[in-house]
Amino acid sequence: MPRYRLTIEYDGRPFVGWQAQDNGPSVQAALERAAKALDPDASGVTGAGRTDSGVHALGQAAHLDLAKDLRADVVRDALNAHLRPDPVAVVDAAEAAPDFHARFSAIRREYRYRIVERRAPLTMDKGLAWQVPQALDADAMHAAAQVLVGSHDFTTFRAAECQAKSPVKTLDEISVRRSGSEIRIECAARSFLHRQVRSMTGSLVQVGLGRWGLTDLKSALERCDRSACGPVAPPDGLYLVAVTYP
């Protein structure tokens, strides 16, 4: 069976998350329905990461096996035709090696978190960004964020239900930048713990509000205690931007 690597974009608002579940529609289930419509003998769709309910993707990666040997562009277009009207799009499809695995072959994942600083309710960005009505110091957030770079025990920023074998992860980079009223947090690592990005974001907002300083964030990290984490950011502003492979 030929294997295909997919690059997928989706609006996470209507879904319970990436993973197929019994409690509502998922991105994975939508893709698998589309794949079965294209080829009844298609395998399941395996993603690079399990985004939570309400989390979006610009560059989620997945792999799919088909019984039919089809050109990659035909696979892309056929899947998109069968995905309508779900807000999911296969941006690209490519033939992959038989041993390619969307999750385990990945060497880097990049996430973005969007914050919009304004008092008026969001209209165009409702559900697509976190609205914070108070002024935020993005420079202070960026400076504090650098204490998170490197290999650490990230228990403080790990969801209680996280299934990772170890809380130790290596954060390759993180930046906080302002553009007008929007603040973007960009971070990259080989892998992340469950809700790690949202947890770090919530704590960085405490820095931006002046409630925490750099030493407070560092202390929270070093405590390795979930209770030391700031309020967790909502899923609205989180995007899986890209997944990199060798």
C-alpha positions as CSV (number, residue, x, y, z in Angstrom):
1,M,0.0,0.0,0.0
2,P,1.5,3.4,-0.9
3,R,2.0,5.8,1.9
4,Y,1.2,9.5,1.7
5,R,2.4,12.4,3.9
6,L,-0.3,15.1,4.3
7,T,0.1,18.7,5.4
8,I,-3.2,19.8,6.9
9,E,-4.8,23.1,7.9
10,Y,-7.9,23.4,10.1
11,D,-10.0,25.6,12.2
12,G,-10.3,23.8,15.5
13,R,-13.5,25.5,16.8
14,P,-16.0,22.9,15.7
15,F,-13.9,19.9,16.8
16,V,-13.2,18.1,20.1
17,G,-9.6,18.0,19.0
18,W,-7.5,16.1,16.5
19,Q,-8.0,12.6,17.9
20,A,-11.2,10.6,17.1
21,Q,-13.4,10.5,20.1
22,D,-17.0,9.4,21.0
23,N,-18.0,12.8,22.5
24,G,-18.0,14.8,19.2
25,P,-16.5,15.5,15.8
26,S,-12.7,15.4,15.4
27,V,-10.3,16.4,12.7
28,Q,-8.9,12.8,12.5
29,A,-12.4,11.4,12.0
30,A,-13.2,13.9,9.3
31,L,-10.0,12.9,7.4
32,E,-10.6,9.2,7.8
33,R,-14.2,9.6,6.4
34,A,-12.7,11.4,3.4
35,A,-10.0,8.8,3.0
36,K,-12.6,6.0,3.0
37,A,-14.7,7.8,0.4
38,L,-11.6,7.9,-1.8
39,D,-10.6,4.3,-1.1
40,P,-12.6,1.9,1.1
41,D,-9.4,0.1,1.9
42,A,-7.6,3.2,3.2
43,S,-5.8,2.9,6.5
44,G,-6.5,5.2,9.5
45,V,-4.9,8.7,9.5
46,T,-2.0,9.2,11.9
47,G,-1.2,12.7,13.0
48,A,2.1,14.3,14.2
49,G,0.4,15.7,17.3
50,R,-2.9,15.5,19.1
51,T,-4.2,19.1,19.3
52,D,-6.9,19.8,21.9
53,S,-10.4,21.0,21.4
54,G,-10.4,24.5,19.9
55,V,-6.8,24.4,18.8
56,H,-6.0,25.2,15.2
57,A,-3.4,24.1,12.7
58,L,-1.6,25.7,9.7
59,G,0.8,22.8,9.2
60,Q,-0.4,19.7,11.0
61,A,1.3,16.6,9.4
62,A,-0.2,13.1,9.0
63,H,0.3,9.9,7.1
64,L,-2.2,7.7,5.3
65,D,-1.9,4.4,3.4
66,L,-4.1,3.7,0.4
67,A,-4.7,0.5,-1.5
68,K,-4.9,2.5,-4.7
69,D,-1.7,3.8,-6.2
70,L,-2.6,7.4,-7.0
71,R,-0.7,10.6,-7.8
72,A,-0.2,12.7,-4.7
73,D,-2.0,15.7,-6.2
74,V,-5.0,13.5,-6.9
75,V,-5.0,12.3,-3.3
76,R,-4.9,15.9,-2.1
77,D,-7.7,17.1,-4.3
78,A,-9.9,14.1,-3.7
79,L,-9.6,14.3,0.1
80,N,-10.4,18.0,0.0
81,A,-13.5,17.3,-2.1
82,H,-14.7,14.7,0.4
83,L,-13.9,17.0,3.4
84,R,-16.4,19.7,2.5
85,P,-18.0,21.4,4.4
86,D,-15.7,20.7,7.3
87,P,-13.1,23.5,7.9
88,V,-10.2,21.1,7.2
89,A,-8.0,21.3,4.1
90,V,-5.2,19.1,2.9
91,V,-2.7,21.8,1.8
92,D,-0.2,19.3,0.4
93,A,0.2,15.6,-0.2
94,A,3.4,13.8,-1.1
95,E,4.4,10.2,-1.5
96,A,6.4,8.9,1.5
97,A,8.7,6.1,2.3
98,P,7.0,3.0,3.8
99,D,8.6,3.5,7.1
100,F,7.7,7.2,7.4
101,H,5.7,7.9,10.5
102,A,4.0,11.3,11.0
103,R,4.5,11.3,14.8
104,F,7.7,9.4,15.4
105,S,9.7,10.6,12.4
106,A,9.3,14.3,13.3
107,I,12.3,16.2,14.6
108,R,10.7,19.6,15.2
109,R,7.3,21.0,15.9
110,E,6.5,24.7,15.8
111,Y,3.6,26.4,17.6
112,R,2.3,29.9,17.6
113,Y,0.0,31.6,20.2
114,R,-1.9,34.7,19.2
115,I,-2.9,37.3,21.8
116,V,-5.0,40.4,20.9
117,E,-4.7,43.2,23.4
118,R,-7.9,45.3,23.3
119,R,-10.9,46.1,25.3
120,A,-13.5,45.8,22.6
121,P,-14.9,42.3,21.9
122,L,-13.2,40.3,19.1
123,T,-15.4,39.9,16.0
124,M,-13.2,38.7,13.1
125,D,-10.7,36.9,15.5
126,K,-13.3,35.5,17.9
127,G,-12.2,31.9,18.7
128,L,-8.9,32.5,16.8
129,A,-7.0,34.5,19.4
130,W,-7.0,35.2,23.1
131,Q,-8.4,38.6,23.9
132,V,-6.6,40.3,26.8
133,P,-8.1,43.7,27.7
134,Q,-5.1,45.0,29.8
135,A,-1.8,46.3,28.4
136,L,1.0,43.7,28.1
137,D,4.7,44.3,28.2
138,A,5.8,42.1,25.3
139,D,9.5,42.9,25.8
140,A,9.3,41.7,29.4
141,M,7.5,38.6,28.3
142,H,10.2,37.8,25.7
143,A,13.1,38.4,28.2
144,A,11.4,36.1,30.8
145,A,10.6,33.4,28.2
146,Q,14.3,32.8,27.6
147,V,14.6,31.1,31.0
148,L,12.4,28.3,29.5
149,V,14.9,27.6,26.6
150,G,16.9,24.4,27.0
151,S,16.3,21.0,28.6
152,H,14.2,21.2,31.8
153,D,11.7,19.3,33.8
154,F,8.5,21.0,32.7
155,T,6.2,19.5,35.3
156,T,4.9,23.0,36.2
157,F,3.7,23.5,32.6
158,R,2.4,19.9,32.1
159,A,-1.3,19.0,32.2
160,A,-2.3,16.5,34.9
161,E,-3.6,14.1,32.3
162,C,-0.4,14.2,30.2
163,Q,0.7,10.7,29.1
164,A,4.3,11.5,28.3
165,K,6.8,9.1,29.9
166,S,9.0,11.9,31.1
167,P,8.3,15.6,32.0
168,V,11.8,16.5,30.6
169,K,11.7,18.3,27.3
170,T,14.1,20.5,25.3
171,L,12.6,23.8,24.2
172,D,14.8,24.9,21.3
173,E,13.5,28.5,21.1
174,I,10.8,30.8,22.1
175,S,10.0,34.4,21.2
176,V,7.4,37.0,22.1
177,R,6.9,39.8,19.6
178,R,4.3,42.6,19.2
179,S,2.7,43.8,16.0
180,G,0.2,46.5,16.7
181,S,-2.3,45.2,19.1
182,E,-1.3,41.5,18.4
183,I,1.3,39.7,20.4
184,R,2.7,36.4,19.0
185,I,4.5,33.8,21.0
186,E,6.4,31.4,18.8
187,C,8.1,28.3,20.1
188,A,9.8,25.2,18.7
189,A,10.9,21.8,20.1
190,R,11.1,18.2,19.0
191,S,8.1,17.5,21.1
192,F,5.9,19.1,23.8
193,L,4.0,18.0,26.8
194,H,0.2,18.1,26.9
195,R,-0.8,21.8,27.2
196,Q,2.8,22.9,27.7
197,V,2.5,25.8,25.3
198,R,-0.8,27.1,26.7
199,S,0.6,26.7,30.2
200,M,3.8,28.6,29.4
201,T,1.7,31.3,27.6
202,G,-0.6,31.8,30.6
203,S,2.4,32.3,32.9
204,L,4.1,34.7,30.4
205,V,0.9,36.8,30.4
206,Q,1.3,37.2,34.1
207,V,4.8,38.6,33.4
208,G,3.3,40.9,30.7
209,L,0.7,42.2,33.2
210,G,3.5,43.0,35.7
211,R,2.2,40.5,38.2
212,W,5.3,38.2,37.8
213,G,8.9,39.1,37.0
214,L,11.6,37.0,35.3
215,T,12.6,35.4,38.6
216,D,9.0,34.4,39.3
217,L,8.8,32.5,36.1
218,K,12.2,30.9,36.7
219,S,11.0,29.9,40.2
220,A,7.8,28.4,38.9
221,L,9.8,26.3,36.4
222,E,12.2,25.1,39.0
223,R,9.5,24.1,41.5
224,C,8.4,21.3,39.1
225,D,4.9,21.7,40.6
226,R,1.7,22.1,38.6
227,S,0.3,24.4,41.2
228,A,3.1,26.9,40.5
229,C,1.8,27.5,36.9
230,G,-0.1,30.7,36.1
231,P,-3.7,30.5,34.7
232,V,-3.6,28.3,31.5
233,A,-4.2,30.2,28.3
234,P,-7.4,29.2,26.4
235,P,-7.1,27.1,23.2
236,D,-8.4,29.8,20.9
237,G,-5.0,31.4,20.2
238,L,-2.9,28.2,19.7
239,Y,-1.8,27.1,16.2
240,L,0.4,24.1,15.2
241,V,2.4,25.9,12.5
242,A,4.8,23.3,11.1
243,V,6.2,19.9,11.6
244,T,9.8,19.2,10.3
245,Y,11.2,15.8,9.2
246,P,14.8,14.8,8.3
